[in-house]
């Protein structure tokens, strides 16, 4: 196995905090990074979920509209799917 050096730039505080955790786990930064890389290979992608917790503008508007309609006593209500379909055809 051929070993190479990998240079990574990161914020000093991030490095220091991560290093403290790795030390408590009994591993060093190099081992932790290798664990991440091997997990990436095994998972065929980032080995943890990446997502935005904030809905986009369109979704946020739809949520707000739904909330308005839910509390609006004048908003139309439908008891069956057939009633809803009929109203949509109007």
C-alpha positions, 0 to 999 in steps of 0.5 A, a space after each residue: 500500500 502506497 501512502 501519500 500526504 493529504 493537506 487539508 485547510 480548516 479553521 483552527 478552532 474546528 481542528 482543535 475541537 475535533 482533535 480533543 474528541 479524537 484524543 478522547 476516542 483514542 484516535 488521531 486526526 489522521 486515523 479519523 480522516 482515514 475513517 471518513 474516507 473509507 466510510 465514503 468509499 463503503 457508502 459510495 457517498 458522504 457517510 452522513 445525511 446532508 440536508 437543509 432543514 429550512 424549507 425553500 421559499 415555495 414550500 414555505 409559502 405553501 405551508 403558510 397558505 395551508 395554515 391560513 386556510 386551516 384556520 379560515 372559517 370561510 375557506 371551502 371544506 370538502 367531505 369527499 374526494 368527489 366533492 373536491 374534484 367537482 369544485 376544481 372543475 368549476 
